[in-house]
Amino acid sequence: YCWIWLAVDRNGHRFINCEIGTRGTETGIKLWEKVKDLAKGIVCADYWKAYNEFVPKELLVQSKAETYTVEGYNSLFRHFLARLRRKTKCYTKAKYMLVHSVKLLMMKRNNQLAILF
């Protein structure tokens, strides 16, 4: 299984970055390395234990009530990308195709793709 770790700006409702990999700490660390310079305020996450390994304690707020923006974007991924729906014939055979699909959708939702109106 591949997990999609998302970093989202809750105030601007924009995708910041993502990392695709396992549910373990090593994937979270890769994402944190990409976004740590952008983390100006608090970092909201659910209660997954891996966050305690790489997000500084003074920035981390763990609460399911604070993760609604990411959950909404997870729903968007399942809606627009058939390869992420369950019980379907569409599935990802290559990880790089999943990465490209997710990044294209993120760019489209952030209005960074002029060619896809």
C-alpha positions in Angstrom: 0.0 0.0 0.0 1.0 3.6 -0.6 0.0 6.4 1.7 -0.3 10.0 0.6 1.0 12.4 3.3 -0.3 15.9 2.7 0.9 19.3 3.8 -1.9 21.9 3.5 -2.2 25.6 4.2 -5.5 25.7 6.1 -5.8 29.5 5.9 -5.1 29.8 2.2 -6.7 26.4 1.4 -3.8 25.4 -0.8 -1.7 22.3 -1.1 1.9 22.9 0.0 3.5 19.5 -0.8 3.0 15.8 -0.5 5.0 12.6 0.0 4.0 9.2 -1.1 5.3 6.1 0.7 4.6 4.0 3.8 2.7 5.0 6.9 5.9 5.0 8.8 8.1 7.7 10.2 10.5 7.7 7.3 7.9 9.0 4.9 6.8 11.7 7.3 10.4 12.8 7.7 10.7 13.2 4.0 7.6 15.4 3.9 8.8 17.4 6.9 12.1 18.1 5.2 10.2 19.6 2.3 7.9 21.9 4.3 9.7 22.7 7.6 10.8 26.1 6.4 7.1 27.0 5.6 5.8 26.0 9.0 5.4 29.4 10.5 2.7 28.6 13.1 1.3 25.5 14.5 1.2 22.2 12.7 -2.1 20.3 13.1 -2.1 16.5 12.8 -4.1 13.6 13.9 -3.0 11.2 16.6 -0.7 9.1 14.5 2.4 8.4 16.6 4.9 9.1 13.8 4.3 12.9 14.0 6.0 13.0 17.4 9.2 11.7 15.8 9.8 14.7 13.4 7.5 17.6 14.2 8.9 19.8 17.0 6.8 19.5 20.2 6.2 23.2 20.4 4.6 23.3 17.0 2.6 20.1 17.0 -1.1 20.1 17.9 -2.7 16.7 17.7 -6.5 16.7 17.3 -9.0 15.2 14.9 -10.9 18.4 15.1 -8.1 20.3 13.4 -7.5 18.0 10.4 -10.8 18.7 8.5 -9.0 20.5 5.7 -6.8 17.5 4.9 -9.7 15.1 5.2 -11.6 17.3 2.6 -8.7 17.1 0.3 -8.4 13.3 0.7 -12.1 13.2 -0.4 -11.2 15.3 -3.5 -8.4 12.9 -4.4 -10.8 10.0 -4.3 -13.3 11.9 -6.3 -11.0 13.1 -9.1 -8.5 10.2 -9.3 -10.1 6.9 -10.1 -6.9 5.1 -9.1 -7.5 6.1 -5.4 -11.1 4.8 -5.2 -11.7 1.6 -3.5 -13.1 -1.5 -5.2 -12.3 -0.3 -8.7 -10.6 -1.7 -11.8 -8.5 1.5 -12.0 -5.4 1.2 -9.9 -1.8 2.4 -9.9 0.7 0.0 -11.3 3.7 2.3 -11.0 4.4 4.6 -8.0 5.7 7.4 -10.2 2.3 7.6 -12.0 0.6 8.0 -8.7 3.0 10.8 -7.8 2.4 12.6 -11.1 -1.4 12.2 -10.8 -1.4 13.6 -7.3 0.9 16.5 -8.1 -1.1 17.4 -11.2 -4.3 17.5 -9.2 -2.6 19.6 -6.5 -1.4 22.1 -9.1 -4.8 22.3 -10.7 -6.5 23.0 -7.3 -3.9 25.6 -6.5 -4.6 27.4 -9.9 -1.0 26.8 -11.0 -1.9 25.0 -14.3 -3.0 27.4 -17.0 -3.4 24.7 -19.7 -6.2 22.8 -17.8 -9.2 25.1 -17.6 
